[in-house]
Each structure stands twice: as structure tokens, then as C-alpha cells.
Amino acid sequence: ENMECCVIGLGTMGASLARNAARRGARVVIYNRSPERGEEFVRKYRHEGNFLPVHQLEDLKTSMATPRLIIVMVTAGDAIDAINDSLLPILDPGDIVVDGGNSNYRDTERRIAKMSQRGIHFVGMGVSGGEEGALLGPSMMPGGDPATWARCSALLTSMAADDGVGGKCACYCGPGGAGHFVKVTHNGIEYAIMQSLAEGYDILRKVGGLTPSQLHEVFTQWNAEGSILRSFLVEITAAIFSVRDTETPNMLVDMIRPHAEQKGTGYWTVEASLHYGAPAPTIAAALFARFLSGAKELRAHNNLAVPHPTDHIEWGTPAMSVFLRQVRSTVELSTIMSYIQGFEILKAASNAEHWNIPLAEIARIWRGGCIIRSALLPIFQKAFVTTEGRDWMSDDLKHLFTDELLDGARRTLSLATLNGIPVAALSASLSYYDSICEPNLPQNLVQAQRDCFGAHTYGRIDKPETEKFHTQWIPSQL
Ligand code: NDP
């Protein structure tokens, strides 16, 4: 098997992946556009493994045996095209280029086609886990030609995280851009869960009056063994609440400007939701919440209108434990809905693009290494194994939706609304749940309106679905 690779781009992710590959015993050729970063890497990590720095890409011709495995880990976008253009005259047919960045799946498909004209195989591979994951074991989501993946999977799979049940967090996701699509959807779910946690935090501090150290305690409980919220994101959130500012007596989280930035993967997930017709209101609410948090002009002069809670619930009282349980239920429901919406996008895209994405396997490779790893993923994996995810209210998941959970969510969201706390993601999740469970939605009225003003026709509940009707609802003015 190919135990030699080249890593192009030694930024946060590339440096970690290069070290990871070297730790697996690979000979790692390394290249970075700006030589300083390459030199810094060599200075810091030379002793860790078998690294061969090259100063220009042409050197790959002589410094690697064919077929070559090149892992590109650079800023997504034009940089990938620039690197591909430089590699085309250098590489030989049969060589493999793996783009491990957060590329758009359409770009990946265009790049596969371009590189294949010279017989070069291009793999679009999503990598999740941040800097530490990339070093110790990320979750890897490769797509493209299955035979190409088979040829480079040995080294890459050995670098991936353990899934906790004897496997590795890497699996072939499907042809074309399927791998990058799966990674983008992973990030969309990540946006939704992060926003749900942020809204839960907002309720806890504004209605419950919790201090950072109390928040640390609550999130630590949410992350306890056996909790369905147990996850990497809840774990780091608990840790964040205990970090002090070094400049002031405050906790650091209280000193951070509340304006969330983004790099586009949440946007692409929502775009995919629209394109493939798979509603993802929690993910969309999370994306819009980031935009809204940065809408300076819009928010500048309007910050006096909301009612703020007057008296807080006392810490340590029975009322507080009820309140904490209810907020927790709300966040649990929203986390589950975030995954469901993400999986629905994957299902819809997989059908439309004929990707045949192995959904149970995706749930498995998200169990370790990645940002959305959590105690819920084994449950989703099981749901895909038993029903292929066709029925979210089947036995695998249904036991999660207890009366206590739903009642807690309804009460928390009422409380938040009464107190003027924005809960776009949490309430989108509850409405999503209510929409998929409620047989009697009000879209009969929407159909009547559409037929009334536009003669768009409607179906009747007492006639076959294929039959369409039109009514003259109001006297004609024609
Ligand atoms: P960094 O900003 O840390 O590093 C960027 C790297 O790209 C540098 O090596 C830089 O070289 C190189 N680069 C940028 N433009 C070009 C170009 N035109 N030609 C050649 N090289 C170029 O990025 P990250 O490591 O954080 O991210 C890399 C990819 O991984 C991105 O697609 C990102 O979205 C994705 N990703 C990042 C994660 C993270 O947690 N950071 C997690 C998962 C995926 P130079 O030193 O010369 O500037």
C-alpha cells in the first residue's frame, strides 16, 4: 500500500494532517506556498517523523514514487484551482490528488472532470475535527471514483479517528462531490446545534440568572455519561464557561463581542436544503441568527423594545431544577431535529444525484473525530440500519420524544418568548417536530388562496390525489 504522500498547505489543518500521516509511518513530502511556514514546520516537527520538504511543486516529480498521493489542505476556493493548474503538468496519469478542504461539491465535480482529462484522479474529501482532530484522528468523508478511494484509503483510513466500536471514522460517501457534500451538511448540523446551545444559554442566564460557574455546572451535567446531550460541542461549551479573562476580573465569554462570523458551509447547507427540497428550518435559523448578530445598522437603534425578565429563579430551589430540566429538554429536542434535518438533506441530495450515500455509515463515521460527534449518533446509525431513516418516529428514536421532553420544550419556549429572548433555532425545531407529526397542517388554506388568486387548483381530501379542482371563489371582475 501507498505509505508515501505529499501534503500541500501547512496551515492549521495541513500541518496536523502531515504530522498524523508521519505518525502512521508514512514518508511525508511537504510543501507550503510561503517558505516561512514550511521552514517553521520543519523546525518544530522534523523530529516527529519522516518529512521531506520541497520548495517548488516541480520537485514532486523526482521526490515521490508513482503513483503519487497528494493531499491538498489549503484555503477553499480559487487556491485549489491554482494548485491543480500547477500540478497538471507535473503529475503523471494514475496519480491521486485529495482535496481535504471545505470545497463546494459542484467545484469538486468540475475539478474531477478537469483532472481526469490527464488521467489524474481527484478525490473530494471532507475532513472534520479541527486542528486537534486532524492530528489525533479526524472524521474523513471522501467522495469520487470508488476505485481511486480503494487505492488511497489504507493510509488515510489509518489516520482517521476510532468510531468507538472497532472501526475507523472514514468511509466512501459516493461519487462526484458526495464527500464534500456530506462534510458541508455536517457543518450545517454543527451550525444548528451550536445555535441551539447558544439560545439555551441565553435563557439560562437571562431567565434563570445563571452565572458562568453555574452554567459550567449545568453544561457539565448535560455532558454526563448516559445523557443524550453528551457530545463534543456540549463538552467544550462547559469548558468555555470556566475560562477567566486575563485583562479584567470577568469570565472571558462575557468579554466577547456577540457577532458570529461564518465561512460559507452553513450557507451552502441551506442552499442545498432549498435546491433539493429538504426543509431545514433549524439550520436556516442558525445561519440567519449569525447574519442578524452582525446586522449592525438594523439593530443599532432598536435595543429598547423587548421585555426583560424582572425576577430570577433562585439557584438551588425546586423551581430551578424544574426550569433546568425544561431548558435541557428544549436543547435535546433541537439537537435531535438538527440531525434529522441534516440527514434529510443528505437523503434528498443522494436520491436526486444518484449518489447512494451510505447513511448508516455516515452516522457511524460521525461518532468520532468530528465536531458533531455525540451520544445521539449511535441511535441514528441504528435508525438507518433498521428503517433506512424512512420513519423518524420508529422505535429507535420514538423513545426520545417523551411527554416530559415535549412539555419541557413547549414551556421553555413560552417563557423565552414572554421574556423577549430570541429563540429562532429552538422554536424552529419544535415547529419542525410539530409539522412532521401533525396530520392536519393549515396548508389547505394556502391552497385555497393560491387557487383563488391564481387558479392554481387544489386536491380534495375525499378524492384521489391526482385529481385537481378549481373554484370561482369570488365574483369575477373580468
Ligand atoms: P489556514 O488558513 O490555517 O492555512 C491555509 C493554507 O492554505 C496555508 O498553507 C496557505 O499557504 C495555503 N494557501 C492559501 N491560498 C493558497 C494559494 N493560492 N496557493 C497555495 N497555497 C495557498 O487554513 P486551515 O488549515 O484552517 O484550512 C484549510 C482547509 O481546511 C480549508 O478549506 C478549511 O475550510 C478546511 N477546514 C478547516 C478546519 C479548521 O478547523 N480550521 C476544519 C475542517 C476543514 P500560505 O502559508 O502560503 O499562506
Boltz pocket constraint, residues with backbone or C-beta under 6 A from the ligand:
constraints:
  - pocket:
      binder: B
      contacts: [[A, 8], [A, 9], [A, 10], [A, 11], [A, 12], [A, 13], [A, 14], [A, 32], [A, 33], [A, 34], [A, 37], [A, 73], [A, 74], [A, 75], [A, 76], [A, 78], [A, 79], [A, 80], [A, 82], [A, 83], [A, 100], [A, 101], [A, 102], [A, 103], [A, 127], [A, 128], [A, 129], [A, 130], [A, 131]]
      max_distance: 6.0
